[in-house]
Amino acid sequence: MPSLATVATVETITRHKYERLQYTGSAGVVTSLEDARLVDRWQVDFPGWRGEHWAFEAGTTSPGRLRPINVATRQN
């Protein structure tokens, strides 16, 4: 039986949550990242990623990780 390929999903967070994370330095725009290879890899590994934002997720049982995120559009 062939194995099914899984597609990595990207979390979409609210603009408010993104701004709080950004304020603490735990999120930002990809232009602030120094490693262009990381951004290139994310674009391949996460096809649903818009290619604009990242966040740092602190781990409680393991080291934290940098990850791509999407930010929801602001609703008026």
C-alpha positions as CSV (number, residue, x, y, z in Angstrom):
1,M,0.0,0.0,0.0
2,P,1.6,3.4,-1.0
3,S,2.1,5.9,1.8
4,L,0.2,9.1,1.7
5,A,2.2,12.2,1.6
6,T,1.3,14.7,4.3
7,V,1.4,18.4,3.7
8,A,2.8,20.6,6.5
9,T,0.2,23.1,7.6
10,V,0.8,26.7,8.6
11,E,-1.0,28.2,11.6
12,T,-2.9,31.4,10.8
13,I,-3.0,33.8,13.8
14,T,-5.0,36.9,14.4
15,R,-3.4,40.3,13.7
16,H,-3.8,41.1,17.4
17,K,-1.9,38.0,18.5
18,Y,0.8,38.7,15.9
19,E,1.3,42.2,17.1
20,R,1.7,40.9,20.7
21,L,4.3,38.4,19.6
22,Q,6.0,41.0,17.5
23,Y,6.1,43.4,20.5
24,T,8.0,40.8,22.5
25,G,10.3,39.9,19.7
26,S,8.7,36.4,19.1
27,A,7.4,37.2,15.6
28,G,8.3,39.3,12.6
29,V,8.5,39.6,8.9
30,V,10.8,37.3,6.9
31,T,13.0,40.2,5.8
32,S,14.2,40.4,9.4
33,L,15.6,36.8,9.1
34,E,19.2,36.5,8.1
35,D,19.1,33.0,6.7
36,A,17.5,33.1,3.2
37,R,17.9,29.4,2.9
38,L,15.5,28.9,5.8
39,V,12.9,31.0,4.0
40,D,13.4,29.1,0.7
41,R,13.0,25.8,2.6
42,W,9.8,27.0,4.3
43,Q,8.4,27.9,0.9
44,V,8.9,24.4,-0.3
45,D,7.9,22.6,2.9
46,F,4.8,24.8,3.6
47,P,2.9,25.4,0.3
48,G,0.1,27.2,2.2
49,W,2.5,29.8,3.7
50,R,2.1,33.3,2.2
51,G,5.9,33.9,2.7
52,E,5.6,37.0,4.9
53,H,5.8,36.2,8.6
54,W,7.5,33.9,11.2
55,A,7.1,33.2,14.9
56,F,9.2,31.6,17.6
57,E,7.4,28.9,19.6
58,A,9.1,28.3,23.0
59,G,9.1,24.7,24.0
60,T,8.4,23.4,27.4
61,T,9.9,19.9,27.0
62,S,12.1,20.6,24.0
63,P,14.0,23.6,22.6
64,G,11.9,26.3,20.9
65,R,11.5,26.5,17.2
66,L,11.2,29.1,14.5
67,R,8.2,28.5,12.3
68,P,6.4,30.1,9.4
69,I,3.0,31.6,10.1
70,N,0.2,33.4,8.3
71,V,-1.4,36.5,9.7
72,A,-5.2,36.9,9.3
73,T,-6.3,40.1,7.6
74,R,-7.6,42.8,9.9
75,Q,-11.4,42.8,10.2
76,N,-13.1,46.2,10.6
